[in-house]
């Protein structure tokens, strides 16, 4: 399978893994939910996990790939405040944890670009 055809499946796998993690171990995700959001953090954790699973399914299917890729790009932008909160909350933790939290911030850019690239590739395929 050519690399360009694997790309949507790789992103789908990443999103599916993250989605499952939100349900299997929700506590760390709860801590990243910005306090400004209404409701309980666990509700947001489960909602974002379900969204990641739905996006993964959409990316895996050629018929829904373009819409799912665009929605994935928007999702990566939407969860950025949680990554900022995590970096701020972890600023006094040991160096490896602090580094991991800070590294997540610029990682959102390639994720958004990856999803947009998948959407563009889906436009040219029949």
Steps between C-alpha positions, in 0.01 A plus 500: 500500500649837403592739780225748405239228538639400843500856631126517581520160669798606708320813619188290563711266714643789697154644565353159586779433749449839664122449502528163674744650752239762596271217613762258636684759713290819517655663806807655328273643231260642759787707639557668163144626458497881528298617801315751283307219330157430652420165656719229642847432357419127466215584263742695279755218522246244381362736232846566358581128509178422312582775249844351441348156440245644258769694314713184477210309349433781253864512391508125446216511249578655161145631460517708821875567500498861379238617750663303782842645413368856507319427827822351639692816417234704680510258794878539535453877515213468749696287748801734496381685816513169689863459395576855613337428836703182537825685424413769755396250765812287449753785502625399850514126434820307437680591177387196294131567574535874449679437169227260383229753582681780319576277199127441449445867417688521168389146412151630430625681189617188313184317606283776350711503183490120477120498521471780242734310267278194526197714416677643194604153384142378541382779265706368210402135543179371344 
